[in-house]
Amino acid sequence: MANSLNTITVDGKTYDLETYKTTQGVKASDVGKKNELDKDAFLSLLVTQMQYQDPLSPMDNTEYLAQLAQYSSLEQMTNVASKLGDVYSLVENIDSSVLVGQLSGMIGKNIQWSADGKTFYEGKVSGVSVTDGKTSVLATVKGPDGTDMSTKVDIAHITRVGDGV
């Protein structure tokens, strides 16, 4: 017997997923585009089930109450997930603000950095940058022609800070 979670019943006939896809002409590229049910789809399924129930054998009250409880739980989980996303954004912004505040104390200090662990560069911090959530410092270095030029340095690549560089 097929697992009831992997079947669909249409007009009284039960299909497994593969059979249903072939009989309905569902393209493989269409499967999985939206494989999660949101609360609107859940409510729509519940209302449809109530509309088309057999009047001689109506749905059991306990089953109906269980489905309403599932809907309520789904709605609450959706609300919690949304609020957690808001909290995550807030914490991420606070972390960035604290980091920028700490890094601003490096402005005017000499730093040494290396992106590969072999070649080391030196420069003076002239600013702090946050771009696409990635924090870096702006360092002023001498270019090949002797003029000052600015470069972004990922904070993970900084190996030393201070006058002894």
Contacts in CASP RR format, 6 or more apart in sequence:
PFRMAT RR
TARGET T0000
AUTHOR 0000-0000-0000
METHOD contacts of the structure
MODEL  1
MANSLNTITVDGKTYDLETYKTTQGVKASDVGKKNELDKDAFLSLLVTQM
QYQDPLSPMDNTEYLAQLAQYSSLEQMTNVASKLGDVYSLVENIDSSVLV
GQLSGMIGKNIQWSADGKTFYEGKVSGVSVTDGKTSVLATVKGPDGTDMS
TKVDIAHITRVGDGV
2 14 0 8 1.000
2 16 0 8 1.000
6 16 0 8 1.000
6 17 0 8 1.000
7 14 0 8 1.000
7 15 0 8 1.000
7 16 0 8 1.000
7 17 0 8 1.000
8 14 0 8 1.000
8 15 0 8 1.000
8 17 0 8 1.000
8 20 0 8 1.000
9 15 0 8 1.000
10 20 0 8 1.000
15 23 0 8 1.000
20 26 0 8 1.000
21 28 0 8 1.000
21 31 0 8 1.000
37 45 0 8 1.000
38 78 0 8 1.000
39 71 0 8 1.000
39 74 0 8 1.000
39 75 0 8 1.000
39 78 0 8 1.000
42 70 0 8 1.000
42 71 0 8 1.000
42 74 0 8 1.000
43 71 0 8 1.000
46 67 0 8 1.000
46 68 0 8 1.000
46 71 0 8 1.000
49 59 0 8 1.000
50 59 0 8 1.000
50 64 0 8 1.000
53 59 0 8 1.000
96 130 0 8 1.000
96 133 0 8 1.000
96 135 0 8 1.000
99 135 0 8 1.000
100 128 0 8 1.000
100 130 0 8 1.000
100 135 0 8 1.000
101 128 0 8 1.000
103 128 0 8 1.000
103 135 0 8 1.000
103 137 0 8 1.000
103 155 0 8 1.000
104 127 0 8 1.000
104 128 0 8 1.000
106 125 0 8 1.000
106 128 0 8 1.000
106 137 0 8 1.000
106 161 0 8 1.000
107 125 0 8 1.000
107 126 0 8 1.000
107 127 0 8 1.000
107 128 0 8 1.000
108 124 0 8 1.000
108 125 0 8 1.000
108 126 0 8 1.000
109 124 0 8 1.000
109 125 0 8 1.000
109 161 0 8 1.000
109 162 0 8 1.000
109 163 0 8 1.000
110 122 0 8 1.000
110 123 0 8 1.000
110 124 0 8 1.000
110 125 0 8 1.000
110 161 0 8 1.000
110 162 0 8 1.000
110 163 0 8 1.000
110 164 0 8 1.000
110 165 0 8 1.000
111 122 0 8 1.000
111 123 0 8 1.000
111 124 0 8 1.000
111 125 0 8 1.000
111 137 0 8 1.000
111 139 0 8 1.000
111 153 0 8 1.000
111 158 0 8 1.000
111 160 0 8 1.000
111 161 0 8 1.000
111 162 0 8 1.000
111 165 0 8 1.000
112 120 0 8 1.000
112 121 0 8 1.000
112 122 0 8 1.000
112 123 0 8 1.000
112 158 0 8 1.000
112 159 0 8 1.000
112 160 0 8 1.000
112 161 0 8 1.000
112 165 0 8 1.000
113 120 0 8 1.000
113 121 0 8 1.000
113 139 0 8 1.000
113 153 0 8 1.000
113 157 0 8 1.000
113 158 0 8 1.000
113 159 0 8 1.000
114 120 0 8 1.000
114 121 0 8 1.000
114 157 0 8 1.000
114 159 0 8 1.000
115 154 0 8 1.000
115 157 0 8 1.000
120 159 0 8 1.000
121 139 0 8 1.000
121 141 0 8 1.000
121 153 0 8 1.000
122 141 0 8 1.000
122 165 0 8 1.000
123 139 0 8 1.000
123 140 0 8 1.000
123 141 0 8 1.000
123 165 0 8 1.000
124 139 0 8 1.000
124 140 0 8 1.000
125 137 0 8 1.000
125 138 0 8 1.000
125 139 0 8 1.000
125 140 0 8 1.000
126 138 0 8 1.000
126 139 0 8 1.000
126 140 0 8 1.000
126 150 0 8 1.000
127 137 0 8 1.000
127 138 0 8 1.000
128 135 0 8 1.000
128 136 0 8 1.000
128 137 0 8 1.000
128 138 0 8 1.000
129 135 0 8 1.000
129 136 0 8 1.000
129 137 0 8 1.000
129 138 0 8 1.000
129 152 0 8 1.000
130 136 0 8 1.000
134 154 0 8 1.000
135 155 0 8 1.000
136 152 0 8 1.000
136 153 0 8 1.000
136 154 0 8 1.000
136 155 0 8 1.000
137 152 0 8 1.000
137 153 0 8 1.000
137 155 0 8 1.000
137 158 0 8 1.000
138 150 0 8 1.000
138 151 0 8 1.000
138 152 0 8 1.000
138 153 0 8 1.000
139 150 0 8 1.000
139 151 0 8 1.000
139 152 0 8 1.000
139 153 0 8 1.000
140 148 0 8 1.000
140 149 0 8 1.000
140 150 0 8 1.000
141 148 0 8 1.000
141 149 0 8 1.000
141 150 0 8 1.000
141 151 0 8 1.000
142 148 0 8 1.000
142 149 0 8 1.000
143 149 0 8 1.000
END
